[in-house]
Amino acid sequence: MSHELIQPRTLSGFRDFLPEMMIPRERLMETARQVYRSYGFVPIDTPTLEYAEILCGKGSEETDRQMYRFQHGKHDVAMRFDLTVPLARFVAQHHNELGLPFKRYHIGNVWRGERPQAGRYREFAQCDFDTIGTTSMASDIETVMVINDLIRAIGFERFTIRVNNRKVLNGLLQKSNLAEHSVDVLRALDKLPKIGHEKVKLEMLETTGASQSQVHEILQLAEISGTNEEILSQLGPICAGNELAEEGCDQLAELIRATMAVGITDNRLNIDVSIARGLDYYTGTIVETFLEDLPSFGSICSGGRYDNLAELYTRQRLPGIGASLGLDRLLAAMQQLDLIPPTKTTADVLIVQFDKDKLHDYLRLAADLRLAGIAVEVYPDARKLNQQFKYADRRGAQAVIIAGADEFSSGVVQVKWLADGSQTEVPLTAGSMEITDWLTDRLKRK
């Protein structure tokens, strides 16, 4: 009985990941885990679905509009749009069991119904790390250090970490009598790199009721430039007279001094007074990270301090700071820079079936290699050698092991390196110790 076939397709803004993209994606995740763990961050997870009241109104009007929200029975539920708001709920719910300060990392998918574009999707992964339960600048400084170590561990050296402090911006808005319009001002300011001075100016005039001179002052502040020392010297007089702005300026100066002490110089860490970060919950240090080889691509790792986020869930004060690696954005950038080597396999070595009667020997050899930490695949059929070689080459294996009855009886195998076509005869001695040591050494050098 025939039936109408369903067209296999994915929703707009959603993707399947083939092995050649999933392999580097998982490598990035593992690199992030290793860096986060090296600072003492521990893993957690939270549900994809939350009660809508947990998520609504915690990011911005834009994230509220983009939220996937629906009624399930009598419950109003929504899918998490980031990993920070669920963290606030999580810590408010579990802080007595966790103890404070609490340092966590969380790698998981989030969902936003925004317009799909290059490097932006409706379902994407975030790799977050946060410290909850302290207002100490030591945590702000450590956040910058983690970002620096993380981007370097991924393989980049040409990148810039830009920092600002919301207290500077909010304090100056108080001085300008625009504090009640701070959300609109900061959201407009956050668009400065994307839409430019004039469009941001128009948006501020339309949404805040600010005068031309007030908007001019804000944009003048945002466009201060120079070395970190020069920016701080310009900010000092501007912030004078407002306690909040002065505190933000002092925190920026402390952040720069401390990061310089651990070797992160002005070449890597820049004060950028135009950074506002679009989410409403940031209260202090804010940070964005840009690749120098793709300056217009946007931030690949962003975050900041949010001292009041959990106050909606608990009366206990739970200040926090953290950042998020935009995994899928970074992968899109690496593709543009041709930094993802083509591979469709997780195995370095393929053992070909040269002789179908020697399957048990091939499987035993593969088991010995795996015990030595070498990822190896045995081809399942005794097909023509050129077919098996093509399979290995297409999948991205580094080496092929060839052995038949004569080789096994002589205690040797042939190892062929696919990159240069070189071939070496290697002894199988002492339970394959000879080949495991030899292969391990060669694979490291490759």
C-alpha positions as CSV (number, residue, x, y, z in Angstrom):
1,M,0.0,0.0,0.0
2,S,1.6,3.2,-1.1
3,H,1.5,6.4,0.8
4,E,2.4,10.0,0.1
5,L,6.0,10.8,1.2
6,I,6.6,13.5,3.7
7,Q,9.2,16.0,2.5
8,P,12.2,15.9,4.8
9,R,13.0,19.5,5.8
10,T,13.9,21.7,8.8
11,L,12.2,24.8,10.1
12,S,13.7,28.1,9.1
13,G,16.4,29.1,11.6
14,F,16.9,25.5,12.7
15,R,19.7,23.2,11.5
16,D,20.8,19.6,11.3
17,F,24.5,19.1,12.1
18,L,26.4,16.7,9.9
19,P,29.6,15.1,11.3
20,E,31.9,17.6,9.7
21,M,30.3,20.4,11.7
22,M,29.4,18.4,14.8
23,I,32.9,17.2,15.4
24,P,34.5,20.7,15.6
25,R,31.4,21.9,17.6
26,E,32.0,19.2,20.2
27,R,35.7,20.0,20.3
28,L,34.9,23.7,21.1
29,M,32.5,22.5,23.9
30,E,35.2,20.3,25.4
31,T,37.7,23.1,25.2
32,A,35.3,25.4,27.0
33,R,34.7,22.7,29.7
34,Q,38.4,22.3,30.2
35,V,39.0,26.1,30.7
36,Y,36.0,26.5,32.9
37,R,37.0,23.6,35.1
38,S,40.6,24.9,35.4
39,Y,39.1,27.9,37.3
40,G,36.9,25.7,39.6
41,F,33.6,26.2,37.8
42,V,31.2,23.2,38.1
43,P,28.6,21.9,35.7
44,I,24.8,22.3,36.1
45,D,21.8,21.9,33.8
46,T,18.3,23.4,33.8
47,P,15.1,22.5,31.9
48,T,14.4,23.7,28.4
49,L,10.9,24.8,29.5
50,E,10.3,27.2,32.4
51,Y,7.1,28.8,33.7
52,A,6.7,31.9,31.5
53,E,6.7,34.2,34.5
54,I,10.3,33.0,35.2
55,L,11.5,34.2,31.9
56,C,9.3,37.1,30.8
57,G,10.6,40.6,31.5
58,K,14.0,39.5,32.5
59,G,16.0,40.2,29.3
60,S,14.5,43.0,27.2
61,E,11.3,43.7,25.2
62,E,13.0,42.2,22.2
63,T,13.8,38.9,23.9
64,D,10.2,38.8,25.2
65,R,8.9,39.2,21.6
66,Q,11.3,36.5,20.4
67,M,10.5,34.0,23.2
68,Y,8.9,30.7,22.2
69,R,5.9,30.7,24.5
70,F,2.8,28.5,24.6
71,Q,0.0,27.1,26.8
72,H,0.3,23.5,27.9
73,G,-2.8,22.4,29.7
74,K,-3.3,25.1,32.4
75,H,0.3,26.1,32.4
76,D,1.8,29.1,30.6
77,V,5.3,27.9,29.6
78,A,8.2,29.2,27.6
79,M,11.5,28.0,26.2
80,R,14.7,29.5,27.7
81,F,16.1,32.3,25.6
82,D,19.5,32.3,27.5
83,L,21.1,30.4,30.3
84,T,21.5,33.3,32.8
85,V,17.8,33.9,33.7
86,P,17.3,30.1,34.4
87,L,20.5,30.3,36.5
88,A,19.0,33.1,38.7
89,R,15.9,30.9,39.3
90,F,18.2,27.8,39.9
91,V,20.3,29.6,42.5
92,A,17.4,31.2,44.3
93,Q,15.8,27.7,44.5
94,H,19.0,25.8,45.6
95,H,21.4,28.3,47.2
96,N,21.1,26.6,50.6
97,E,22.3,23.3,49.1
98,L,25.0,25.0,46.9
99,G,26.7,27.3,49.3
100,L,28.0,30.7,48.2
101,P,29.9,31.9,46.3
102,F,28.9,29.4,43.6
103,K,30.8,29.0,40.3
104,R,29.0,27.2,37.6
105,Y,29.3,26.5,33.9
106,H,26.4,25.4,31.6
107,I,26.6,24.4,28.0
108,G,23.1,24.0,26.4
109,N,20.7,25.1,23.7
110,V,18.6,28.2,23.9
111,W,15.8,29.4,21.6
112,R,14.9,32.9,20.2
113,G,12.4,33.5,17.4
114,E,14.6,36.1,15.7
115,R,15.2,36.7,12.0
116,P,17.7,34.1,10.8
117,Q,20.9,35.5,9.3
118,A,24.6,34.6,8.9
119,G,25.8,33.1,12.2
120,R,22.4,33.7,13.9
121,Y,19.8,31.0,14.3
122,R,16.6,30.4,16.3
123,E,18.1,27.5,18.1
124,F,21.7,27.9,19.2
125,A,24.1,26.7,21.9
126,Q,25.6,28.9,24.6
127,C,28.6,28.0,26.8
128,D,28.1,30.0,30.0
129,F,30.2,30.5,33.1
130,D,29.1,32.5,36.1
131,T,30.0,33.3,39.7
132,I,27.1,33.9,42.1
133,G,27.1,35.3,45.6
134,T,29.9,37.9,45.6
135,T,30.2,41.6,44.6
136,S,34.0,41.4,44.7
137,M,35.9,42.8,41.8
138,A,38.1,39.7,41.9
139,S,35.2,37.9,40.1
140,D,35.0,40.6,37.5
141,I,38.7,40.3,36.9
142,E,38.6,36.5,36.8
143,T,35.8,36.7,34.2
144,V,38.1,38.6,31.9
145,M,40.9,36.1,32.6
146,V,38.6,33.2,31.7
147,I,37.6,34.8,28.4
148,N,41.2,35.5,27.5
149,D,42.2,31.9,28.3
150,L,39.2,30.4,26.5
151,I,39.7,32.3,23.2
152,R,43.4,31.4,23.2
153,A,42.7,27.8,24.0
154,I,40.4,27.7,21.0
155,G,43.3,28.8,18.9
156,F,43.0,32.6,18.5
157,E,45.6,35.2,19.3
158,R,44.3,38.1,17.3
159,F,41.2,39.1,19.4
160,T,40.2,42.1,21.6
161,I,38.3,42.0,24.8
162,R,36.3,45.3,25.2
163,V,35.1,46.3,28.7
164,N,32.8,49.0,30.1
165,N,30.8,49.5,33.3
166,R,27.1,50.2,33.4
167,K,27.6,52.3,36.5
168,V,29.4,54.9,34.4
169,L,26.6,55.0,31.9
170,N,23.8,54.9,34.5
171,G,25.5,57.5,36.7
172,L,25.9,59.9,33.8
173,L,22.3,59.4,32.9
174,Q,21.4,60.5,36.4
175,K,23.6,63.6,36.0
176,S,21.7,64.3,32.8
177,N,18.3,63.7,34.4
178,L,17.7,60.8,32.0
179,A,17.8,58.0,34.6
180,E,14.1,57.1,34.0
181,H,14.9,56.6,30.3
182,S,18.1,54.6,30.9
183,V,16.7,51.4,29.4
184,D,15.8,53.1,26.1
185,V,19.1,55.0,26.1
186,L,21.2,51.9,26.7
187,R,19.3,49.9,24.1
188,A,19.9,52.6,21.5
189,L,23.5,52.9,22.5
190,D,24.0,49.2,22.1
191,K,23.2,49.5,18.4
192,L,25.9,52.1,17.8
193,P,28.3,49.7,16.0
194,K,25.5,48.3,13.8
195,I,23.5,51.4,12.7
196,G,25.9,54.3,13.4
197,H,25.9,57.6,15.1
198,E,23.0,59.4,13.3
199,K,20.5,56.6,13.6
200,V,21.2,56.0,17.2
201,K,20.8,59.8,17.8
202,L,17.4,59.7,16.1
203,E,16.3,56.7,18.1
204,M,17.3,58.3,21.4
205,L,15.4,61.5,20.5
206,E,12.3,59.6,19.5
207,T,12.2,57.1,22.5
208,T,13.7,59.1,25.4
209,G,12.4,62.6,25.1
210,A,16.0,63.8,25.6
211,S,17.1,67.1,24.2
212,Q,19.6,67.5,21.4
213,S,22.3,68.6,23.9
214,Q,21.6,65.6,26.2
215,V,21.8,63.1,23.3
216,H,25.0,64.9,22.1
217,E,26.6,64.5,25.6
218,I,25.7,60.8,25.7
219,L,27.1,60.1,22.3
220,Q,30.2,62.2,23.0
221,L,30.8,60.0,26.0
222,A,30.3,56.8,24.0
223,E,32.8,57.9,21.4
224,I,35.7,58.6,23.8
225,S,38.8,56.8,22.5
226,G,42.5,56.3,23.1
227,T,44.6,54.0,25.3
228,N,43.0,52.7,28.5
229,E,44.9,55.2,30.5
230,E,43.8,58.1,28.3
231,I,40.1,57.0,28.4
232,L,40.2,56.7,32.2
233,S,41.8,60.2,32.4
234,Q,38.9,61.6,30.3
235,L,36.2,59.7,32.2
236,G,37.4,61.0,35.6
237,P,36.3,64.6,35.2
238,I,33.1,63.5,33.3
239,C,32.1,61.2,36.2
240,A,33.0,63.6,39.0
241,G,30.0,64.6,41.1
242,N,28.0,61.5,40.6
243,E,28.7,58.7,43.1
244,L,27.5,55.9,40.9
245,A,29.6,57.0,37.9
246,E,32.7,57.6,40.0
247,E,32.3,54.0,41.4
248,G,32.1,52.6,37.9
249,C,35.1,54.6,36.8
250,D,37.1,53.3,39.8
251,Q,36.1,49.7,39.0
252,L,37.2,50.1,35.4
253,A,40.6,51.3,36.6
254,E,40.9,48.4,39.0
255,L,40.0,45.9,36.3
256,I,42.7,47.3,34.0
257,R,45.4,47.3,36.7
258,A,44.6,43.8,37.7
259,T,44.5,42.3,34.3
260,M,47.7,44.0,33.3
261,A,49.3,42.4,36.4
262,V,48.4,38.9,35.1
263,G,49.8,39.8,31.6
264,I,46.6,40.9,29.7
265,T,47.8,44.1,28.1
266,D,46.2,47.1,26.4
267,N,46.7,45.3,23.1
268,R,44.2,42.6,24.2
269,L,41.9,44.5,26.7
270,N,40.3,47.8,25.7
271,I,37.9,50.1,27.6
272,D,35.1,50.9,25.2
273,V,32.6,53.3,26.6
274,S,30.1,52.7,23.8
275,I,29.4,49.1,24.9
276,A,26.1,49.0,26.7
277,R,24.9,45.4,26.2
278,G,21.2,45.1,25.2
279,L,20.0,43.0,28.1
280,D,18.4,45.0,31.0
281,Y,19.8,43.1,33.9
282,Y,23.5,44.2,33.7
283,T,24.5,46.5,36.6
284,G,28.3,46.8,36.5
285,T,31.2,45.4,34.4
286,I,30.2,44.5,30.9
287,V,32.4,42.7,28.3
288,E,32.4,41.8,24.6
289,T,35.0,40.0,22.6
290,F,35.9,40.6,18.9
291,L,38.1,38.8,16.4
292,E,40.5,41.2,14.8
293,D,40.4,39.3,11.5
294,L,36.6,39.7,11.4
295,P,36.0,43.1,13.0
296,S,32.4,43.5,11.7
297,F,31.3,40.0,12.7
298,G,30.2,41.0,16.2
299,S,31.0,39.7,19.6
300,I,31.8,36.0,20.1
301,C,31.9,36.1,23.9
302,S,29.9,38.5,26.0
303,G,28.7,39.0,29.5
304,G,28.7,41.2,32.6
305,R,27.7,41.8,36.2
306,Y,24.1,41.5,37.2
307,D,23.6,42.2,40.9
308,N,19.8,42.2,41.1
309,L,18.7,39.5,38.7
310,A,17.6,37.0,41.4
311,E,15.7,39.5,43.5
312,L,12.5,38.5,41.8
313,Y,12.8,35.0,43.0
314,T,14.3,35.4,46.5
315,R,14.7,38.0,49.2
316,Q,18.4,37.0,49.7
317,R,20.8,39.1,47.6
318,L,22.5,37.0,45.0
319,P,24.8,39.2,42.9
320,G,26.5,37.5,40.0
321,I,28.8,38.0,37.1
322,G,29.5,35.8,34.0
323,A,29.9,35.5,30.3
324,S,28.8,33.3,27.4
325,L,30.7,32.0,24.5
326,G,28.6,32.2,21.3
327,L,29.5,28.7,20.1
328,D,27.6,28.8,16.8
329,R,28.7,32.3,16.0
330,L,32.3,31.4,16.7
331,L,32.0,28.3,14.4
332,A,30.5,30.5,11.7
333,A,33.5,32.9,12.1
334,M,35.9,30.0,12.0
335,Q,34.3,28.8,8.8
336,Q,34.8,32.2,7.2
337,L,38.4,32.2,8.3
338,D,38.9,28.6,7.0
339,L,40.0,27.4,10.4
340,I,37.9,24.2,10.5
341,P,39.8,21.3,8.9
342,P,37.5,19.0,7.0
343,T,36.8,15.7,8.8
344,K,34.0,13.3,9.0
345,T,35.5,10.8,11.5
346,T,36.5,10.7,15.1
347,A,38.9,7.9,14.4
348,D,42.6,8.7,13.5
349,V,43.2,5.2,12.1
350,L,41.3,2.8,9.8
351,I,42.2,-0.9,9.7
352,V,41.2,-2.2,6.3
353,Q,39.9,-5.8,5.8
354,F,42.6,-7.2,3.6
355,D,41.6,-10.8,4.4
356,K,38.0,-11.6,5.4
357,D,39.3,-14.7,7.4
358,K,41.4,-12.4,9.6
359,L,38.4,-10.4,11.0
360,H,39.2,-11.5,14.6
361,D,42.8,-10.4,14.3
362,Y,41.7,-7.0,13.0
363,L,39.3,-6.6,15.9
364,R,41.9,-7.7,18.4
365,L,44.4,-5.2,17.0
366,A,41.8,-2.4,17.1
367,A,41.1,-3.2,20.7
368,D,44.8,-3.0,21.6
369,L,45.1,0.3,19.9
370,R,42.0,1.7,21.7
371,L,43.5,0.6,25.1
372,A,46.5,2.8,24.2
373,G,44.2,5.8,23.6
374,I,44.2,5.6,19.8
375,A,40.8,6.1,18.1
376,V,40.5,3.4,15.4
377,E,37.8,2.0,13.1
378,V,37.7,-1.4,11.4
379,Y,36.2,-1.4,7.9
380,P,33.2,-3.8,8.1
381,D,33.6,-5.5,4.7
382,A,36.5,-7.2,2.8
383,R,36.0,-5.0,-0.2
384,K,38.6,-3.9,-2.8
385,L,41.5,-2.0,-1.2
386,N,40.9,1.2,-3.2
387,Q,37.3,1.4,-2.0
388,Q,38.5,1.1,1.6
389,F,41.2,3.7,1.0
390,K,38.7,6.1,-0.5
391,Y,36.4,5.6,2.5
392,A,39.3,6.5,4.8
393,D,40.3,9.5,2.8
394,R,36.7,10.8,2.5
395,R,36.2,10.4,6.3
396,G,39.5,12.2,7.1
397,A,41.5,9.4,8.8
398,Q,45.2,10.1,9.2
399,A,46.5,6.5,8.7
400,V,45.4,3.2,7.3
401,I,46.7,-0.2,8.7
402,I,47.0,-3.0,6.1
403,A,47.7,-6.6,7.2
404,G,46.9,-10.0,5.7
405,A,47.8,-13.6,6.7
406,D,51.5,-13.2,5.8
407,E,51.8,-10.0,7.9
408,F,50.1,-11.5,11.0
409,S,52.3,-14.6,10.7
410,S,55.4,-12.4,10.4
411,G,54.3,-10.2,13.3
412,V,54.2,-6.9,11.2
413,V,51.6,-4.6,9.7
414,Q,51.9,-1.9,7.0
415,V,50.9,1.7,8.0
416,K,50.1,4.1,5.3
417,W,49.8,7.9,6.0
418,L,47.1,9.4,3.7
419,A,48.5,12.9,3.8
420,D,51.7,12.1,2.0
421,G,51.2,8.5,0.9
422,S,54.3,7.3,2.8
423,Q,54.1,3.7,4.1
424,T,56.0,2.0,6.9
425,E,56.3,-1.6,8.1
426,V,55.8,-1.7,11.9
427,P,56.3,-4.8,14.2
428,L,53.5,-6.2,16.2
429,T,55.3,-7.3,19.3
430,A,54.6,-7.8,23.0
431,G,50.8,-7.7,22.6
432,S,51.0,-4.9,20.0
433,M,53.0,-2.6,22.3
434,E,55.4,-1.9,19.4
435,I,52.7,-0.5,17.1
436,T,50.7,1.3,19.8
437,D,53.8,3.2,21.0
438,W,54.9,4.0,17.5
439,L,51.5,5.1,16.3
440,T,50.9,7.2,19.4
441,D,54.2,9.0,18.8
442,R,53.5,9.6,15.1
443,L,50.0,10.8,15.6
444,K,51.2,13.4,18.2
445,R,53.8,14.7,15.7
446,K,51.2,14.9,13.0
